[in-house]
Amino acid sequence: MLEIEIIISLIFVTPLIVAFINTLLITFGENTDVRMGSYFSIIGILISFIFSIYIFSLAYGDDYYKISASFEWFSIGKLPILFGYYVDFVTASMLLVVTGVSLLVQVYSLGYMEGDKGLIRYYTYLSLFTSSMLGVVLSINILQMYFFWELVGVCSYLLIGFWFDRNSARNAAKKAFLITRIGDVGFLFAILLIFSNGLSLIDKGLNPLIIQDILLMTGDFSTNIILLISVGLIAGAVGKSAQFPLHTWLPDAMEGPTPVSALIHAATMVAAGVFLLVRFFDFISASSASLLIISIIGCTTSLLGASIALVMNDIKKVLAYSTISQLGYMFMAIGIGAPAIAMFHLVTHAFFKALLFLGAGNVSHAVHSFEMEKMGNLKSKMPVTYYTFILGSLSLVGIFPLAGFWSKDEIINTAYHGANLASTIVLIGSLIGVIMTAFYTFRMVFLTFNDRIKSSKSIEIEESPKTMLVPVIILSIFAVITGFLINPPIDIFMFEKHWFLHYQHHKIININLLIATISTLLAILGISAAWIFYKNRNLTNRLFTNASISHILHKKWFFDDLYEFIIVKQIFYRFITRMIQIFDDIIINRFSDLVGSLAKSLGRPVAFFQNGSVQFYGLILTIFYGLVVTLGVLYLYVVS
C-alpha cells in the first residue's frame, strides 16, 4: 500500500518539483542553457506518465478498484478538513490522458518553441499546469479540488498570455480568466450549499467535504437543494469547458503558443468541466431537471460552435470552435445519463484534437501564419503533416473505423434508445452536428492542403523537424485505434469486450447498424458538400457572403459583443469598478479623514503644553508630582 501511495504522490508531485526547479533556474541561473528547463520538464512528465500507466494497469484488472489516502489539513469543530487523493477507474483513465498528451506536447514544443527567450518560463508554466490538472483529478476533498481548479485557471492565464508583449495575448488571457471566474463562483456556491446542508450529517459519519461522502448524502438532501447544488456544479463546468453562454473565451485563447492550445483543448482545462460532472454524476442525476439542463446546454453549444466554425478562416479558430462543439457532445452524453460515454468521447477527442492542433502548428511553423487564405498546396510539401492531419480530421468527423466514430456513435445510439425529452434533443442535435462537423473540418483540409499556392513563401516550405513530427505520428496512431481498443465490440488481444464501459458500470447497448450507417452517411454528405463548395467558388461566395448569414456567423452570433457590453462595460466597469470606487470614497478616504481629524483633535491639547518654555515644563511637572503626592497621602490617611 505504501508503494502505491508513493507512486500516486509522485504522479502529482514530480511536475510540481520540476516547476520549482525551473523557477530557481529563472531566478538564479543567468548563464544556464535555456534548454535545461525543457529537459527537466520532459523527464518529470515522463516519470508521471510511466507511473500513470502502472496505476491504470491496476485499475484495469479490477471492476471496483478504489484507493485513497489522506491526512488532516486542519479542523473546524468536529469537522476534519482532509487533504489527499482518491483513485478509481475514472481517475486512472484521466491520469493516463493528462500525462500522455502533456508528454507529447512538451516534446513537440522542443521544435516549435526553439529559440524563444522565455523557454524555461514556458516549460515552468506547462509543468505547473499539468500538476494542477492532476490535482483536480486526484482530489479527495471538494475544497482541495476547488483549490487546484482555480490554479488551473491561473496557469491558463499565464500560458494564454505567454507572449505578453502582444496586446491581443494580454486581452485573451484576461478574458479567459474573467469569464471562467463567473462559472467558478457557481462552483463555490455549490460547495457552500453542500457544506451548510451537510453539517448535520457529521454524526452519521459523513464528511460534507469528502467527494465520496457527498455522493452518499444525496438521499438526505431535498430535491430543491440537489437542484441548486447541481446548477452550481454545472456553472463551474460550463465555465471551464467553454459551454454556452461562457464559451467566448476559448477561441481567443488561441493567442497562446499552439502546443498550449493543444494541451488546453485536449487534456487539461476544458476536460476539467466534463470530469467535474462525471465525478458528481450520482449526485446530479438525482435531479432530472439538472440532466435536462445539461442536455440543452450541450446541444446548444455543439450547434453554436459548429455553425461559427463553418466560416472561420483562421485554422486554430476553426479547431477552437470544433472543441466547443465536441465538448457539447460530452455534455449531451452526461445529460442523457451516460457519463461513461462522455468519458469515452473525452479520451478519443483528446488524441485526435491534440493531433489536429499540433498539425496546425506544423503548418504555421512552415508558412508563418494561421490564415487559411495564405496557405494551400501543402500536401506535396508536408506529406507527413498532411496524412496525419487527414487521419485526425476523419476521426473528428466520425468515419469508421477511426476513434471518433466509436465514441460519437455511442452518444447517438444511446440517445436513440432513450425515451425522454433530453434524449430527443440530443439525437436531433448530434445528427445535425455530424453534417456541420464534416463540412467545416474538410473545408479546413481543402483550403489548407489542397488549394492553389497563395504565397510566394510556399516554394520555401519544408516539413517540420522530427521533434514536431514524432508526437504527431504517435497521436495519429491513437486517433485510429483508440476508439476500438477502448470499447471493442468483441474480445481482442488483452482487451475484453466493452471493457471501458463495463468498468464504469454503464449499461451496454450493442452497436446499431442503422444509426451507425445514418451517422456515417451524414458525415460523407458533409465532406461531399465541403468538396462541392471548395470547387465551386461562386456557390461558396453566394452562401458565405450573404449579408444576413455571413454577418451573423462572422460576428459569432454576437456573443463577443454581448460579452463586451454586459460583462466588460456593465458588470465590470459600471458595477464592480463603481463598487470599488464607492468603497474607496466612503470607507478608505473617509476613514483616513476620520483618523486624521481625530489625531488633530487629540493633538491640540498636547500642543498647548509644547510652548518651548523650560520654566513652564517645570511648573507642570511640579503640579503633577504634587497631585501624585497629595493623592498618595490622602489614600494612606483613608486606609489607616
C-alpha positions as CSV (number, residue, x, y, z in Angstrom):
1,M,0.0,0.0,0.0
2,L,2.8,2.4,0.9
3,E,4.4,1.7,-2.6
4,I,1.1,2.7,-4.3
5,E,0.8,5.8,-2.1
6,I,4.3,6.9,-3.1
7,I,3.7,6.3,-6.8
8,I,0.4,8.2,-6.8
9,S,2.0,11.1,-5.0
10,L,4.9,11.2,-7.4
11,I,2.5,11.4,-10.4
12,F,1.3,14.7,-9.0
13,V,4.4,16.0,-7.2
14,T,7.0,15.3,-9.9
15,P,5.8,18.1,-12.4
16,L,5.4,20.4,-9.4
17,I,9.0,19.8,-8.3
18,V,10.2,20.4,-11.9
19,A,8.2,23.7,-11.9
20,F,10.1,24.7,-8.7
21,I,13.5,23.8,-10.1
22,N,12.8,25.7,-13.3
23,T,11.8,28.7,-11.2
24,L,15.2,28.5,-9.5
25,L,16.9,28.4,-12.9
26,I,15.0,31.5,-14.0
27,T,15.9,33.3,-10.8
28,F,19.5,32.3,-10.3
29,G,20.7,30.6,-13.4
30,E,21.6,33.5,-15.7
31,N,24.2,31.6,-17.6
32,T,22.2,28.3,-17.7
33,D,21.3,26.8,-21.1
34,V,17.6,27.6,-21.7
35,R,17.1,24.0,-22.9
36,M,17.8,22.6,-19.4
37,G,14.4,23.7,-18.3
38,S,12.7,21.8,-21.1
39,Y,14.7,18.6,-20.5
40,F,13.8,18.7,-16.7
41,S,10.2,19.2,-17.6
42,I,10.0,16.4,-20.1
43,I,11.8,14.0,-17.7
44,G,9.4,14.9,-15.0
45,I,6.2,14.4,-17.0
46,L,7.7,11.1,-18.4
47,I,8.0,9.8,-14.9
48,S,4.4,10.8,-14.2
49,F,3.3,9.1,-17.4
50,I,5.1,5.8,-16.6
51,F,3.5,5.8,-13.1
52,S,0.1,6.6,-14.6
53,I,0.4,3.5,-16.8
54,Y,1.1,1.4,-13.8
55,I,-1.9,2.8,-11.8
56,F,-4.1,2.3,-14.9
57,S,-3.0,-1.3,-15.2
58,L,-4.1,-1.9,-11.6
59,A,-7.4,-0.3,-12.2
60,Y,-7.9,-2.2,-15.5
61,G,-8.0,-5.5,-13.7
62,D,-10.5,-4.6,-11.0
63,D,-14.1,-3.7,-11.6
64,Y,-14.4,-1.8,-8.3
65,Y,-10.8,-0.5,-8.0
66,K,-10.7,2.2,-5.4
67,I,-7.8,3.5,-3.3
68,S,-7.5,6.6,-1.2
69,A,-5.2,8.2,1.4
70,S,-5.4,11.5,3.3
71,F,-4.2,13.5,6.2
72,E,-5.9,16.1,8.4
73,W,-5.2,19.5,7.0
74,F,-7.0,21.4,9.8
75,S,-10.3,21.1,11.5
76,I,-13.5,23.1,12.1
77,G,-15.1,21.9,15.3
78,K,-15.9,18.2,14.8
79,L,-15.3,18.5,11.0
80,P,-11.8,17.5,9.8
81,I,-10.6,19.1,6.6
82,L,-8.7,16.4,4.8
83,F,-6.1,16.7,2.0
84,G,-5.3,13.6,0.0
85,Y,-6.1,11.6,-3.1
86,Y,-8.9,9.3,-4.4
87,V,-8.2,6.9,-7.3
88,D,-10.8,4.9,-9.2
89,F,-11.1,3.8,-12.8
90,V,-12.2,7.2,-14.0
91,T,-9.3,8.8,-12.2
92,A,-6.8,6.3,-13.6
93,S,-8.1,7.0,-17.1
94,M,-7.7,10.7,-16.7
95,L,-4.2,10.3,-15.3
96,L,-3.2,8.5,-18.4
97,V,-4.7,11.0,-20.8
98,V,-3.4,14.1,-19.0
99,T,0.2,12.9,-18.6
100,G,0.3,11.2,-22.0
101,V,-0.9,14.2,-24.0
102,S,1.2,16.6,-21.9
103,L,4.3,14.5,-22.6
104,L,3.8,14.6,-26.3
105,V,3.0,18.3,-26.2
106,Q,6.2,19.0,-24.3
107,V,8.3,17.0,-26.7
108,Y,6.6,18.8,-29.6
109,S,7.4,22.2,-28.0
110,L,11.2,21.5,-28.3
111,G,10.9,22.2,-32.0
112,Y,8.0,24.7,-32.0
113,M,9.4,26.9,-29.3
114,E,13.1,26.6,-30.3
115,G,14.9,29.9,-29.9
116,D,12.2,31.5,-27.7
117,K,13.9,33.6,-25.0
118,G,11.2,32.6,-22.4
119,L,11.7,28.8,-23.0
120,I,12.3,28.0,-19.3
121,R,9.4,30.1,-18.2
122,Y,7.2,28.3,-20.8
123,Y,8.1,24.8,-19.5
124,T,7.7,26.0,-15.9
125,Y,4.1,27.1,-16.7
126,L,3.5,23.8,-18.6
127,S,4.7,21.7,-15.6
128,L,2.6,23.7,-13.2
129,F,-0.4,23.5,-15.5
130,T,-0.2,19.7,-15.7
131,S,0.4,19.3,-12.0
132,S,-2.7,21.5,-11.3
133,M,-4.9,19.4,-13.6
134,L,-3.6,16.2,-11.9
135,G,-4.5,17.8,-8.6
136,V,-8.1,18.3,-9.8
137,V,-8.3,14.7,-10.9
138,L,-6.8,13.2,-7.8
139,S,-8.6,15.3,-5.2
140,I,-10.4,13.5,-2.3
141,N,-11.8,16.7,-1.0
142,I,-14.1,19.2,-2.8
143,L,-12.2,22.1,-1.2
144,Q,-9.0,20.6,-2.4
145,M,-10.5,20.2,-5.9
146,Y,-11.6,23.8,-5.9
147,F,-8.0,24.9,-5.0
148,F,-6.5,23.1,-7.9
149,W,-9.4,24.1,-10.1
150,E,-8.5,27.8,-9.5
151,L,-4.8,27.0,-10.0
152,V,-5.7,25.6,-13.4
153,G,-7.3,28.9,-14.2
154,V,-4.3,30.8,-13.1
155,C,-1.9,28.6,-15.2
156,S,-4.2,29.1,-18.3
157,Y,-3.9,32.8,-17.8
158,L,-0.1,32.6,-17.7
159,L,0.1,30.3,-20.8
160,I,-2.5,32.1,-22.9
161,G,-0.7,35.4,-22.2
162,F,2.7,33.9,-22.5
163,W,3.7,36.4,-25.3
164,F,2.5,39.2,-23.0
165,D,4.2,41.8,-25.2
166,R,1.3,41.3,-27.6
167,N,-1.8,43.3,-26.7
168,S,-4.1,40.5,-28.2
169,A,-2.4,37.9,-25.9
170,R,-2.9,40.0,-22.8
171,N,-6.5,40.7,-23.6
172,A,-7.2,37.0,-24.4
173,A,-5.6,35.9,-21.1
174,K,-7.7,38.4,-19.1
175,K,-10.9,37.4,-21.0
176,A,-10.3,33.7,-20.2
177,F,-9.6,34.5,-16.6
178,L,-12.6,36.7,-16.0
179,I,-15.2,34.6,-17.9
180,T,-14.1,31.3,-16.2
181,R,-14.4,33.1,-12.9
182,I,-18.1,33.5,-13.5
183,G,-18.5,29.7,-13.6
184,D,-16.2,29.3,-10.7
185,V,-18.5,31.4,-8.5
186,G,-21.2,28.9,-9.3
187,F,-18.9,26.1,-8.2
188,L,-18.1,27.9,-5.0
189,F,-21.8,28.4,-4.4
190,A,-22.4,24.7,-4.7
191,I,-19.6,23.9,-2.2
192,L,-21.1,26.3,0.3
193,L,-24.5,24.7,-0.1
194,I,-23.1,21.2,0.3
195,F,-21.2,22.3,3.4
196,S,-24.2,24.1,5.0
197,N,-26.7,21.4,4.4
198,G,-24.3,18.5,5.1
199,L,-23.1,19.6,8.6
200,S,-26.0,17.8,10.2
201,L,-24.8,14.5,8.7
202,I,-21.4,14.5,10.5
203,D,-22.9,12.4,13.3
204,K,-23.7,9.8,10.7
205,G,-20.0,9.5,9.9
206,L,-20.3,11.6,6.7
207,N,-18.0,14.4,5.8
208,P,-19.7,17.1,3.7
209,L,-16.4,18.0,2.0
210,I,-15.2,14.5,1.0
211,I,-16.3,13.8,-2.5
212,Q,-17.3,10.2,-2.0
213,D,-19.3,11.1,1.2
214,I,-21.1,13.9,-0.7
215,L,-22.3,11.3,-3.2
216,L,-23.7,9.3,-0.3
217,M,-25.6,12.3,1.1
218,T,-27.9,12.6,-1.9
219,G,-30.8,10.8,-0.1
220,D,-30.6,13.2,2.8
221,F,-30.9,16.4,0.7
222,S,-34.2,17.8,-0.5
223,T,-34.9,17.9,-4.3
224,N,-34.6,21.7,-4.4
225,I,-31.3,21.7,-2.6
226,I,-30.0,19.0,-5.0
227,L,-31.1,21.1,-8.0
228,L,-29.4,24.2,-6.6
229,I,-26.2,22.4,-5.9
230,S,-26.3,20.8,-9.3
231,V,-26.8,24.1,-11.0
232,G,-23.7,25.5,-9.2
233,L,-21.7,22.5,-10.3
234,I,-23.0,22.8,-13.9
235,A,-22.0,26.5,-13.9
236,G,-18.4,25.6,-12.9
237,A,-18.3,23.0,-15.6
238,V,-19.8,25.4,-18.2
239,G,-17.0,28.0,-17.5
240,K,-14.1,25.6,-17.6
241,S,-15.4,23.6,-20.6
242,A,-16.4,26.7,-22.6
243,Q,-20.0,25.9,-22.9
244,F,-22.9,28.2,-23.8
245,P,-23.1,31.0,-22.7
246,L,-19.5,31.1,-21.2
247,H,-17.8,29.8,-24.4
248,T,-16.4,33.1,-25.8
249,W,-13.0,32.8,-24.0
250,L,-11.8,29.7,-25.8
251,P,-11.4,30.9,-29.4
252,D,-9.4,34.0,-28.1
253,A,-7.2,31.6,-26.1
254,M,-5.6,30.7,-29.4
255,E,-3.3,33.7,-28.8
256,G,-1.1,31.4,-26.7
257,P,1.5,29.1,-28.3
258,T,-0.1,26.3,-30.4
259,P,1.2,23.5,-28.1
260,V,-0.6,25.2,-25.3
261,S,-3.8,25.3,-27.3
262,A,-3.4,21.6,-27.9
263,L,-3.0,20.9,-24.2
264,I,-5.9,23.1,-23.1
265,H,-8.2,21.7,-25.7
266,A,-7.3,18.1,-25.4
267,A,-6.4,17.1,-21.9
268,T,-6.4,19.8,-19.3
269,M,-8.6,22.8,-18.8
270,V,-11.6,22.1,-20.9
271,A,-11.6,18.5,-19.8
272,A,-11.9,19.6,-16.2
273,G,-15.5,20.7,-16.6
274,V,-16.6,17.3,-18.0
275,F,-14.6,15.5,-15.3
276,L,-16.4,17.5,-12.6
277,L,-19.9,16.5,-13.9
278,V,-18.8,12.8,-14.3
279,R,-17.3,12.8,-10.8
280,F,-20.6,14.2,-9.3
281,F,-22.9,12.4,-11.7
282,D,-24.5,10.3,-9.0
283,F,-25.4,13.5,-7.2
284,I,-26.6,15.5,-10.2
285,S,-28.6,12.6,-11.7
286,A,-30.9,12.7,-8.6
287,S,-32.5,15.7,-10.3
288,S,-34.0,15.1,-13.7
289,A,-34.2,18.8,-14.3
290,S,-30.4,19.0,-13.9
291,L,-29.8,16.4,-16.6
292,L,-32.3,18.2,-18.9
293,I,-30.3,21.5,-18.4
294,I,-27.1,19.8,-19.2
295,S,-28.6,18.3,-22.4
296,I,-29.9,21.6,-23.6
297,I,-26.6,23.4,-22.8
298,G,-24.7,20.7,-24.6
299,C,-26.9,20.6,-27.7
300,T,-27.0,24.4,-28.0
301,T,-23.2,24.7,-27.6
302,S,-22.5,21.9,-30.1
303,L,-24.6,23.5,-32.9
304,L,-23.4,27.0,-32.0
305,G,-19.7,26.1,-32.1
306,A,-20.1,24.1,-35.3
307,S,-22.0,26.9,-37.1
308,I,-19.3,29.5,-36.3
309,A,-16.6,27.1,-37.4
310,L,-18.2,27.0,-40.9
311,V,-16.9,30.5,-41.8
312,M,-13.7,30.9,-39.8
313,N,-10.6,31.5,-41.9
314,D,-8.1,31.0,-39.0
315,I,-7.2,27.3,-38.8
316,K,-6.7,27.5,-35.0
317,K,-10.1,29.2,-34.5
318,V,-11.8,26.5,-36.7
319,L,-10.3,23.9,-34.3
320,A,-11.2,26.0,-31.2
321,Y,-14.9,26.2,-32.2
322,S,-14.7,22.5,-33.1
323,T,-13.6,21.8,-29.5
324,I,-16.5,23.8,-28.2
325,S,-18.8,21.7,-30.3
326,Q,-17.3,18.4,-29.3
327,L,-17.4,19.3,-25.6
328,G,-21.1,19.9,-26.3
329,Y,-21.3,16.2,-27.3
330,M,-19.8,15.2,-24.0
331,F,-22.3,17.4,-22.1
332,M,-25.1,15.8,-24.2
333,A,-23.9,12.3,-23.2
334,I,-24.0,13.3,-19.5
335,G,-27.4,14.8,-20.0
336,I,-28.9,11.5,-21.2
337,G,-27.4,9.6,-18.3
338,A,-24.3,8.2,-19.9
339,P,-21.2,9.7,-18.1
340,A,-19.2,6.7,-19.2
341,I,-19.7,7.6,-22.8
342,A,-18.9,11.2,-22.1
343,M,-15.5,9.9,-20.7
344,F,-15.2,7.7,-23.7
345,H,-15.5,10.7,-26.1
346,L,-13.3,12.8,-23.9
347,V,-10.5,10.2,-24.3
348,T,-10.8,9.8,-28.0
349,H,-11.2,13.6,-28.5
350,A,-8.0,14.2,-26.5
351,F,-6.0,12.3,-29.0
352,F,-7.4,13.5,-32.4
353,K,-7.8,17.1,-31.3
354,A,-4.3,17.3,-29.9
355,L,-3.2,15.8,-33.3
356,L,-5.1,18.4,-35.2
357,F,-3.7,21.3,-33.2
358,L,-0.2,20.1,-33.5
359,G,-0.7,19.6,-37.2
360,A,-1.9,23.2,-37.4
361,G,1.3,24.1,-35.5
362,N,3.3,22.4,-38.2
363,V,1.6,24.3,-40.9
364,S,2.0,27.7,-39.1
365,H,5.7,26.8,-38.4
366,A,6.1,26.4,-42.2
367,V,4.0,29.3,-43.6
368,H,4.3,31.7,-40.5
369,S,0.5,32.2,-40.5
370,F,-2.7,30.6,-39.3
371,E,-4.8,32.2,-42.0
372,M,-6.0,29.6,-44.5
373,E,-6.1,32.3,-47.2
374,K,-2.3,32.3,-47.0
375,M,-2.0,28.5,-47.3
376,G,-2.6,26.0,-50.0
377,N,-0.8,23.2,-51.9
378,L,0.9,22.0,-48.7
379,K,0.1,18.3,-49.4
380,S,3.1,17.7,-51.5
381,K,5.5,19.8,-49.4
382,M,4.4,18.5,-46.0
383,P,3.3,14.9,-46.6
384,V,3.6,13.6,-43.0
385,T,1.7,16.5,-41.6
386,Y,-0.9,16.2,-44.4
387,Y,-1.7,12.5,-43.9
388,T,-1.7,12.6,-40.1
389,F,-4.0,15.7,-40.3
390,I,-6.3,13.7,-42.6
391,L,-6.5,10.9,-40.0
392,G,-7.3,13.4,-37.3
393,S,-9.9,15.0,-39.4
394,L,-11.6,11.7,-40.3
395,S,-11.6,10.8,-36.6
396,L,-13.2,14.1,-35.7
397,V,-15.9,13.6,-38.4
398,G,-16.6,10.1,-37.1
399,I,-15.7,7.9,-40.0
400,F,-15.5,4.1,-39.4
401,P,-13.2,2.7,-38.0
402,L,-11.4,5.6,-36.5
403,A,-11.5,6.6,-32.9
404,G,-14.2,9.4,-33.2
405,F,-16.6,7.0,-34.9
406,W,-16.9,4.7,-31.9
407,S,-17.4,7.4,-29.2
408,K,-19.7,9.6,-31.2
409,D,-21.8,6.7,-32.4
410,E,-22.2,5.6,-28.7
411,I,-23.7,9.0,-27.9
412,I,-26.1,8.9,-30.9
413,N,-27.1,5.3,-30.2
414,T,-27.7,5.9,-26.5
415,A,-29.9,9.0,-27.4
416,Y,-31.8,6.9,-30.0
417,H,-32.7,4.3,-27.3
418,G,-33.7,6.9,-24.8
419,A,-37.3,7.7,-24.1
420,N,-37.3,11.2,-22.7
421,L,-37.1,14.8,-23.9
422,A,-33.3,15.0,-23.2
423,S,-32.7,12.0,-25.5
424,T,-34.8,13.5,-28.3
425,I,-32.9,16.8,-28.1
426,V,-29.5,15.0,-28.1
427,L,-30.4,12.8,-31.0
428,I,-31.5,15.6,-33.2
429,G,-28.7,17.9,-32.2
430,S,-26.0,15.3,-32.6
431,L,-27.1,14.2,-36.1
432,I,-27.2,17.8,-37.3
433,G,-23.8,18.3,-35.7
434,V,-22.3,15.4,-37.7
435,I,-23.1,17.1,-41.0
436,M,-21.7,20.5,-39.8
437,T,-18.6,18.9,-38.3
438,A,-17.8,17.1,-41.6
439,F,-18.3,20.3,-43.6
440,Y,-16.1,22.7,-41.6
441,T,-13.4,20.1,-41.0
442,F,-12.9,19.2,-44.6
443,R,-13.3,22.8,-45.7
444,M,-10.3,23.4,-43.5
445,V,-8.4,20.5,-45.0
446,F,-9.1,21.5,-48.6
447,L,-8.2,25.2,-48.1
448,T,-5.1,24.3,-46.2
449,F,-3.6,21.4,-48.1
450,N,-5.3,21.1,-51.5
451,D,-5.8,24.7,-52.6
452,R,-3.6,26.5,-55.0
453,I,-0.4,28.2,-53.9
454,K,-1.3,31.5,-52.3
455,S,2.0,32.8,-51.1
456,S,5.5,33.2,-52.6
457,K,6.8,31.6,-49.5
458,S,5.2,28.3,-50.4
459,I,8.3,27.5,-52.6
460,E,10.5,27.5,-49.4
461,I,8.1,25.4,-47.3
462,E,9.7,22.3,-45.7
463,E,8.4,19.6,-43.4
464,S,8.7,20.1,-39.7
465,P,11.6,18.8,-37.7
466,K,11.5,15.3,-36.1
467,T,10.7,16.7,-32.6
468,M,7.5,18.0,-34.1
469,L,6.7,15.1,-36.3
470,V,7.2,12.2,-33.9
471,P,4.4,13.4,-31.4
472,V,2.1,14.0,-34.4
473,I,2.7,10.4,-35.7
474,I,2.1,8.9,-32.3
475,L,-1.1,10.8,-31.9
476,S,-2.3,9.8,-35.3
477,I,-1.9,6.1,-34.4
478,F,-4.1,6.7,-31.3
479,A,-6.6,8.7,-33.4
480,V,-7.0,5.5,-35.4
481,I,-7.0,2.7,-32.8
482,T,-8.1,4.3,-29.5
483,G,-11.9,4.1,-30.1
484,F,-11.8,0.4,-31.0
485,L,-9.4,-0.5,-28.2
486,I,-11.4,1.4,-25.5
487,N,-14.7,-0.1,-26.4
488,P,-14.2,-3.1,-28.6
489,P,-17.5,-4.9,-29.7
490,I,-15.6,-8.2,-29.5
491,D,-12.7,-9.6,-27.4
492,I,-9.4,-8.6,-28.9
493,F,-5.9,-9.1,-27.7
494,M,-5.8,-8.2,-24.0
495,F,-8.9,-6.0,-24.2
496,E,-12.1,-7.6,-23.2
497,K,-15.4,-6.8,-25.0
498,H,-16.7,-3.3,-23.9
499,W,-14.1,-3.2,-21.1
500,F,-14.1,0.6,-20.7
501,L,-17.9,1.0,-20.4
502,H,-18.1,-2.2,-18.3
503,Y,-15.7,-0.9,-15.7
504,Q,-17.7,2.3,-15.5
505,H,-20.8,0.2,-14.9
506,H,-22.6,1.6,-17.9
507,K,-25.5,-0.3,-19.5
508,I,-24.0,-1.8,-22.7
509,I,-26.0,-1.0,-25.8
510,N,-24.8,-3.0,-28.8
511,I,-24.0,-1.1,-31.9
512,N,-27.0,-0.2,-34.0
513,L,-26.1,-0.7,-37.7
514,L,-28.9,1.7,-38.8
515,I,-27.7,4.5,-36.6
516,A,-24.1,3.9,-37.5
517,T,-25.0,3.9,-41.2
518,I,-27.0,7.1,-40.9
519,S,-24.3,9.0,-39.0
520,T,-21.6,7.8,-41.5
521,L,-23.7,8.8,-44.5
522,L,-24.3,12.2,-42.9
523,A,-20.6,12.6,-42.4
524,I,-19.9,11.7,-46.0
525,L,-22.6,14.1,-47.1
526,G,-20.9,16.9,-45.1
527,I,-17.5,16.1,-46.7
528,S,-19.0,16.0,-50.2
529,A,-20.7,19.4,-49.6
530,A,-17.3,20.8,-48.5
531,W,-15.7,19.5,-51.7
532,I,-18.5,20.9,-53.9
533,F,-18.2,24.4,-52.3
534,Y,-14.4,24.2,-52.4
535,K,-14.6,23.5,-56.2
536,N,-17.4,26.0,-56.9
537,R,-16.2,29.3,-55.6
538,N,-19.3,31.1,-56.9
539,L,-21.5,28.9,-54.8
540,T,-19.3,29.5,-51.8
541,N,-19.4,33.2,-52.3
542,R,-23.2,33.3,-52.6
543,L,-23.6,31.3,-49.3
544,F,-20.9,32.9,-47.2
545,T,-21.1,36.4,-48.4
546,N,-24.9,36.6,-48.0
547,A,-25.5,39.7,-45.8
548,S,-27.6,38.0,-43.2
549,I,-25.9,34.6,-42.9
550,S,-22.3,35.9,-43.2
551,H,-22.7,38.8,-40.8
552,I,-24.3,36.6,-38.1
553,L,-21.7,33.8,-38.3
554,H,-18.7,36.1,-38.7
555,K,-19.9,38.1,-35.7
556,K,-20.1,34.7,-33.8
557,W,-23.8,35.2,-33.1
558,F,-22.9,38.5,-31.4
559,F,-21.8,36.7,-28.2
560,D,-18.5,38.6,-28.2
561,D,-20.4,41.9,-28.5
562,L,-22.7,40.8,-25.7
563,Y,-19.7,39.8,-23.6
564,E,-18.1,43.2,-24.2
565,F,-21.3,45.1,-23.4
566,I,-22.6,43.1,-20.4
567,I,-19.5,41.7,-18.7
568,V,-16.9,44.3,-19.5
569,K,-18.9,47.5,-19.7
570,Q,-21.9,46.8,-17.4
571,I,-20.7,44.3,-14.8
572,F,-17.0,45.2,-14.6
573,Y,-16.7,48.8,-15.4
574,R,-20.1,50.1,-14.2
575,F,-20.8,47.8,-11.3
576,I,-17.6,46.4,-10.0
577,T,-15.4,49.4,-10.5
578,R,-18.3,51.6,-9.2
579,M,-18.5,49.5,-6.1
580,I,-14.7,49.7,-5.7
581,Q,-14.9,53.5,-6.1
582,I,-17.7,53.8,-3.5
583,F,-15.7,51.6,-1.1
584,D,-12.6,53.8,-1.7
585,D,-14.6,57.0,-1.2
586,I,-16.7,56.0,1.7
587,I,-14.6,53.5,3.6
588,I,-10.9,54.3,2.7
589,N,-10.9,58.0,2.2
590,R,-13.4,58.9,4.9
591,F,-11.8,56.6,7.4
592,S,-8.4,58.2,6.6
593,D,-10.0,61.6,7.1
594,L,-11.5,60.5,10.4
595,V,-8.2,59.2,11.7
596,G,-6.5,62.4,10.6
597,S,-9.2,64.6,12.3
598,L,-9.0,62.5,15.5
599,A,-5.2,62.8,15.6
600,K,-5.5,66.6,15.0
601,S,-8.1,67.0,17.8
602,L,-6.0,65.0,20.2
603,G,-3.0,67.0,19.2
604,R,-4.5,70.4,20.2
605,P,-4.4,69.8,24.0
606,V,-0.9,68.4,23.7
607,A,0.2,71.3,21.6
608,F,-0.8,73.6,24.4
609,F,1.8,72.2,26.6
610,Q,4.5,72.3,23.9
611,N,5.4,76.0,24.2
612,G,9.2,75.7,24.5
613,S,9.5,77.2,28.0
614,V,11.6,75.3,30.4
615,Q,10.0,77.1,33.4
616,F,6.5,76.1,32.2
617,Y,7.5,72.5,31.8
618,G,9.0,72.6,35.4
619,L,5.7,74.1,36.7
620,I,3.6,71.4,35.0
621,L,5.9,68.6,36.4
622,T,5.7,70.3,39.9
623,I,1.9,70.3,39.8
624,F,1.8,66.7,38.5
625,Y,4.1,65.4,41.2
626,G,2.3,67.5,43.8
627,L,-1.0,65.9,42.8
628,V,0.5,62.4,43.0
629,V,1.9,63.1,46.5
630,T,-1.3,64.6,47.7
631,L,-3.4,61.7,46.4
632,G,-0.9,59.3,48.0
633,V,-1.2,60.9,51.4
634,L,-5.0,61.0,51.2
635,Y,-5.0,57.3,50.3
636,L,-2.8,56.4,53.3
637,Y,-4.9,58.5,55.6
638,V,-8.1,56.8,54.4
639,V,-6.6,53.3,54.7
640,S,-5.2,54.0,58.1
